[in-house]
Every structure is written in C-alpha cells, then in structure tokens.
Amino acid sequence: MKRKGIILALVVSVVLCFSGFQSVFAATFSEKPNEKQVETVTYQFINECKDGGYKLVDTETLHSWVEKKDKMIVIDTMPAAASYNKQHVPGAINSEAPMTEDKYTDTAKADLLGQVNKLLPSKNVTTLKKVSKAAYSKLAKKNRVVKTVKGKKVYYKKTVKTVKDKGYKIVVYCGHVGCARSHVAAKYLVQKGFTNVYRYGGGISAWVDAGYPVASVQA
C-alpha cells in the first residue's frame, strides 16, 4: 500500500507540474503538452515502476539524504558531455544508460556494476550447515553452533563470509519524468540482486527547479 501511495502521489505531482508547464516537462516536450500527452507520460511512468521492482524517491527526500550525507550511491544515467559534466546531484557518479532496455549494451551494464561494486561497503554474512556430531566435535569453537530443535541437539558448522552489501541504498536518476534511462538502469540493478534501489523520477531537471545546488566536472 505504501508503494501504491507513493506512485499515486507522484502521478498527482506529474499532472500539477504539467499544468504549470515547469521546466521538468519542458525537457520532455517542445511546447505545452495537452492532456493526451500528460496521460501518456503518466501511465508510462506508472508502468515502468510496476515493471522495475524498485522504490521511488522525491526531490525533497533525496535532498535531505544528500544534506545529511546518508550512506548511499547516487547514479546519474545521462550522457556525460551533454548533461552530467555540466550539472549533476552532488556526489553522483555517472554511468550512462539508454532510453530502452534493448539498447542497454553489455559494456554499459558492466560499467554500471563495476562502479557500484567499487563503492559498495562489505558486510559479514553467517551461514550454518548441518553436520554430524563427530564432524562438529572436530571444529574450532568459533566455527560451530549447536541448537536444540524439538528436544534434540542439532549440530552446525558456522561459516562467516565477507560479501558486498546488496542492501545498500542506491538512487538512480536521469533527466526528467519522461526520461526512461533511470528506469532501465534501476531495473537492471534490481535484476542483479540489489534490494534497496530507488528511482528519482524528476531527475536533474526537478533538482534544478527546486533550486538545489549542483556539481559539475571541471574541464
């Protein structure tokens, strides 16, 4: 229900923004859109969200995360020369994604995963494997666990592995609500097992409209 509420709220904001013809949508249309165009972009966004399996974040919330220096990875999926180098959310990395999934090359996907994995923190994961009492007795104390299950002792070998934390917060954005680059990249991350992926629908246009500071790449 919470996810549906977020999507509904975003749809309402989409309609309001279209009505006022703010620059977020000036980036999508060359002239003031009609209701049919509003409907098309709105339902496109809704369908992408349902298909993508990611969460949504609005401009104010993302800004608060940036201000508080929340632990997260922010990804700008716009072309570097045309957009990212000129302005991006402070702290964001750049990994360009296409407007459609079929155009997402293996090279581009590898770039995204490579950058994300470099920034992901690690965490320890403990796994238990059932073993015989004899095998249990040969293990070091730190590597074994015994539990009582239905009145009987069950013996386990404990293994602690250090892995990348795929539950780390990741925010993906592109140019504006009508831009699907962020959907393509966010959906791919979800497919690769990342469990805390957000799509920032308004993108850099909404960020700039809100008057928030941007970073750039110095030539």
N, C-alpha and C positions, 0 to 999 in steps of 0.2 A: 504493500500500500504506500509506503514511503516513497518508493521509486516512481510509482504512478503519479503521486502528488508532485514530485519534482518535475516530471515531464510535463504535467498539466500546467504548472506554474510557468515553465519555460515557454510553452506554447502561447500562453496569455501574453507574456512579455514580447514574444515574437510579433503577435498581432499589434500590440501597442507601439512597438518600435516601427513596424511597417507604416502604421497610421501617421506617425510623426516623421517618417522618412529620415531617420537618423543615418549617420554615415556607415553604420554597420551594414545596412542594406543598400546603401549607395555603392558599396563594394560588390554587391550581388547583381544589382540592376542599374542600367544606364539612365533610367528615368523612373518616376514614381510608379511603383507597382500597382496593379489592380488586384481585386480580391482573388481572382483565379490564381495569380502568381503567389499571393500570400498563402493560399491554400496548398499549392504545390510544394513550396519550400517547407511549410509547417509539417505536412504529412511526410515529406521526405525525411525530415529530421527525426520525427517520431519513429518511423520505420527503421531508420539507422540505429537508433538507440535500442530498440527491441532486438534487432539483429546482432548488435555488437557485444552485448553482455557486460558492458562497462557501466560505471556510475557517472553522474553529471555533477558539475560544479559551476556556480555562477561567478560573476565578476567580483562581487564584494567578498565572497568567501575565499576565492583564490587570493585576492589582495591581502586579506587578513592572514592567510597562510604565509605569504611572502614576507609580510611585515614582521610576523612572529618568528620568521626563519624556521618554519616547520621542516621536519625531515622529509624530504620528497625529491623526486626528479621531475622537472618540468621540461617538456619536449615541444619545440616549435617545428611543425612539419612543412612550413612554407619554403619556397626556393630561397637559398642563401642570398644571392646577389640582389634579387628583386624585393625581398622583404626582410628576412632575418637580420642581415648585416646592417640594415637601416634602422630597424626598431624591433625589439622583442621584449618579452617579460623578463625582468632582471633575474639572472641565474639560469635562464632556459638554455638548453643545448639545442642544436639543430640537426635534424635528420629528416630530409625531405621525403614526403610520401605523395603518391599520385591521387587524382580525384576518384579513381575507380580501382577496385581490388585487382582486376585482371591486368592492370598496368604496373602492379607492385612487383618489381624485379627481385630476384634472389639477392642481388648485390645491395639493393636498398634495404631489404629486410635484414641482411647481415650487418649492415651499418647500424641500424636501429638497435638490434640485440647487442652488438658489440659495445656501443656507447652505454647502453643501460646496464649491462653486466659489469662494466668497469666502475660504475657509480654505486651499484647495489652493495649494501652492507652485508656482512655474513652473520649467520646465526647457528647455534648448535641445535641439532635435532637428535633426540634419543629414540632408538628403536629397541624393541625387546623381541627376542627369538626364543621360542620354547626349546629347551634341551633336556636331556636325561639328567637324573640326579648325579650320575657318575661324571658326566661332562661338566655339570655345574660345579662340582667339587674341585675340578682342576682349574677353574677360572680364578683370576685375581678378584679380591673382594669388590674392587671398584667396577669390575666388569660383569657382575652378576646380581640378580634380583630374585627373590623368592616371594611368591604370593600365595595366599590361601583362597582357593576357589571351591565353593560348595563343600567346605570342610576338608579339602585335600590340598596339599602343598604342590604348587606348580613352579618349576624352575626355569629361569630365563637367562639368556646371555644378553647383556646390555652393551649396545654399541652407540657411541656418540660421534656423529659426523658434523663437520662444518660445511654448511651449504649457503648459497646465495639466498637472501630473504626475498622470496617472490611475493610476500605480502606487503612489501614496502610501497608507500604511496607514490603513484606515478600520475602526472597530469599531462594530457596531450591536447594541443590546440593547433588551429591553423588561422585562416584569415577572418572568417565571419560565419554566421549560422548557415549560410548557403554553401559553404565550403566543406567538402567531404573528406579532405585529406586527414583530418584528425580522426574521423570515423575509421578510415582504412587502417591507420597505424594503431589506434586504440584497440580495435577488434583483433588485430594480429597479436598484440601483446597478450590479450585475454586468451587467445587460442594457444599461446606458448606457455600458459600456466601462471601468468601473473594475476593475482587475485584482488588487487587494490588499485585498479586503473580508473581514472576519471577523464572524461572528455569535457573540455572547456569550450562550449558551443559558440559563444560570442567571439572568441579568438582575439587576435591583436586589435581588431577594429573596435570591439567593445571595450577593451582595456584602455585604448587611447581615448575613446569617447568619454570614459569615466574620469579622465584627467590624471590617470596614474602614471608614474614615471616609467620610462622605457630605457633599455640599454641598447647599445649599438656596437658594431665591430669596427674598430678604427683601421683605416686603410694603411 
